[in-house]
Amino acid sequence: MANVTGQVAVADILLANDWNLERTITFMQHWVPTSYKITMAYLLVIFAGQKIMRKVQAFDNWMMDLILALWNLSFSIFSGIAAYKLLPELFHSLRTTGFVGSYCNKLDYYTDPTTGYWGWMFVMSKAPELGDTLFLVLRKRPVIFMHWYHHALTFVYAQVTYSETQAWCRWSLALNLFVHTVMYFYFAVRALHIKTPRWVAKFITTIQIIQFVISCYIFSHLVYIKAFDTIPSCQASWNVLGLGGLMYLSYLYLFAQFFYNAYIAKKAPKTKKVE
């Protein structure tokens, strides 16, 4: 691997003729402080933007609907392509190293030109995904805690942990990309006011919850492995396991709570109490 020193720009990675992990890690190490600033700006836009929009008419017309549909469709297509590029490697790792090995042994996940590049593209895609919230603000839609918390924390965590080159990331990326391929396509359809069966939204929330259940299991097992040193060769580090485990647990709780309130509690019949 060639030695890389000095600053590295996004274009140096996007337009390079070859994949260089060291160059990418150098960029990410300089990029992380910027990601903190982006997160702070994101939160400022949410809360200041909502106050400003109280005095302004909502940007809620056919043009905004079309832009939103194209925005969501682009993320669905990107997620589908990235999943297509990354899923074969996940299946390969399962065949060659087994289930535990798939999140303990990174093999050449980060150095391979295909998985290395598309894994990095996934991480960087979390920045433009923050724009989802801007559409809610401009259209005067509710911005619930679960939404902005999930967007902000996922963005920061992805930037911070990339340089650690953890084996479990192949699972996080594959699961997230599969879910987002479906979810963003659904959002694109809904932005055009095309009616869909209620079960579709329920299905999307369900696969999100399944994603977090799997992630929580993997992180729990990794914590056990590290704590008791049951697999000394397992490539996982404490400095990302703690935050990641808490992050996925919080996601599981919030999305399960949302599922209950949206699809179970509302169905409960309202009956008068009989003494």
Steps between C-alpha positions, in 0.01 A plus 500: 500500500641838401588745774258792517582827673332839517142596424280283283189638328180317417584529131831322561299192597201532269710566187796277579587221257570263785364429848737596782384433857780702659406803291135460600579465870718812479203688355263366765729601785494859374130478416374392843532849660303638205230239558455635853443849359255363244306329778480821703384689190244226435351537848500879466315480169237273654411712800567846356341400171179388667471834680557690176248289311228590751493844338536377143265310272591134462684392186236244423419485129537270202853622429615418853325163475691425179833608648436290809405198290820529295702551818364182655526304178867593466572359847303185420701446182830573674414262784400229255825531304712506816316196638561319169871578532535406868264207561707243303794562736276446804382166358862409421611575856211290636604205282871522580508615864151419633252731670727607787794537265296732281506763774838407648718471190505789258700305236565747215173692544672839524790440262299344218426767235128417481403455864752759618369769266129429546539467875653847506227631269243370748669691782512821298135463392396563860582869450248572220245280679480775761316694231195280565425715802521823302203388292299442817587847628423676171169317463409563866485131579566375856865423572478239774789421734549153352557650155766760574670292771535206262629714213749698707644211702527263202685768302753575774553137600565394139764770452674435831516121472600459135873531570474215752424260210281267705382163368142541630451794264428262214179407685404857590548618144321209334198521731473877476531506122233232455260689726573834335447362150144410597436794733611779268309351208188503718569863594536590132165342420330673794650836401301473177184439706464146371296301748652183641354229725550564870699178534782646289591764761463235769731268308768768468496575872514125564814445291659802670435338838639167374810687386552638850430165666771334289741787567434487875568126501827542311616780728400305811697198384801716413494655847493148648786389275713801596415485871585130539754478216325194357626575148836683529520552124160675481551837333291732714599789725348631822509864393223444245312208658375696800350791309377274220324265739323783679411658167333186364322433830357851494392456136331171584311659788392808302389310190320232704322776691406668172371168362288442809351851498438504125375149431393336826376763747286669233324172429399445860121534523369775720268333750339636811608349825226285653497468879 
